[in-house]
Structures are given as C-alpha cells and as structure tokens.
Amino acid sequence: MATRNYRREYDEYQGKPEQKANRAARNRARYQLEKEGRVHKGDGKDVDHKVPLSKGGSTAKSNLAVKTVHANRSYKRNKDRKPA
C-alpha cells in the first residue's frame, strides 16, 4: 500500500486560497455554535451546512445544523468528491 503524501496534498489542494477560505468559514461556523452552547469540543458532533459551501451555501445561522459525525460525513459523493 502506498503511503499518503500529505505535503503534496497540501500543496495541490488544501493550501489553495479557496480551500483556506472554506476552512476558515467552517471554523467560524463551529465557533458560532460553540458560543451558543449547541456544540462542545470533543462531543462527537459536527456542524452541518444544509446547503454546502461548495454549492454556494453560507455560514448563516439558518444554514447550520448540529449532526453526529457519522450522519454528517456518510452521504453519497460525486466523482469529484463533492456531495451528490
């Protein structure tokens, strides 16, 4: 089995300005719900965007929901790894 090249992954995808902006938006959304007391660090919950950021969604309170990690990360994806 080939080892995963994290450096290349970062250089080719995660380090791009668009991905950094998306990551910052996801972090702001989680912080917003932490301030409201809806999620806590280590609670096994994810902040879900009802309309994903990749499809034009926002971090507005009306677009956020708290889900279990399993429920939020187990959905079908297209070939480009985006939600179906």
C-alpha positions in Angstrom: 0.0 0.0 0.0 1.4 3.4 -0.9 2.0 5.9 1.8 0.0 9.1 1.8 1.9 12.2 0.8 0.5 14.9 3.0 2.9 17.6 1.7 1.7 17.1 -1.9 -1.9 17.0 -0.7 -1.5 20.4 1.0 0.4 21.9 -1.9 -2.0 20.7 -4.6 -5.3 21.2 -2.7 -5.5 22.2 0.9 -3.1 25.1 0.6 -5.0 26.8 -2.1 -6.6 30.2 -1.2 -10.1 28.9 -1.9 -9.7 25.9 0.4 -8.2 28.1 3.1 -11.2 30.4 2.9 -13.6 27.5 3.1 -11.7 26.1 6.1 -11.9 29.5 7.9 -15.7 29.7 7.1 -16.2 26.2 8.6 -14.2 27.2 11.7 -16.3 30.4 12.1 -19.5 28.4 11.9 -18.4 25.9 14.6 -17.2 28.8 16.8 -20.6 30.5 16.4 -22.5 27.4 17.6 -20.0 26.8 20.4 -20.8 30.3 21.7 -24.5 29.4 21.7 -23.7 26.2 23.6 -25.0 23.9 20.9 -21.7 22.1 20.4 -18.7 21.5 22.6 -15.1 20.4 21.9 -14.9 16.6 21.9 -18.7 16.0 21.9 -18.7 13.9 18.7 -20.8 16.4 16.8 -20.3 18.2 13.5 -21.6 21.5 12.3 -23.5 20.7 9.1 -24.2 23.2 6.4 -27.6 22.4 5.0 -26.5 23.9 1.6 -22.8 23.0 1.4 -20.2 25.8 1.0 -19.2 24.0 -2.3 -22.7 24.6 -3.6 -23.0 28.2 -2.7 -24.1 27.8 0.9 -23.2 30.3 3.6 -22.4 30.2 7.3 -25.6 32.0 8.2 -27.3 30.6 11.3 -30.2 29.4 9.2 -27.9 27.2 7.1 -26.3 25.5 10.1 -27.3 22.3 11.9 -25.7 20.1 14.5 -25.3 16.4 13.5 -23.4 13.4 14.7 -20.1 12.9 12.9 -21.4 9.7 11.2 -24.6 11.4 10.0 -22.8 14.4 8.6 -20.0 12.5 6.8 -21.8 9.5 5.4 -23.5 10.7 2.3 -23.0 9.9 -1.4 -20.5 11.9 -3.3 -19.9 12.5 -6.9 -16.7 11.6 -8.7 -15.2 15.0 -7.9 -15.7 14.1 -4.1 -18.4 16.8 -3.7 -21.8 15.9 -2.2 -24.3 14.5 -4.7 
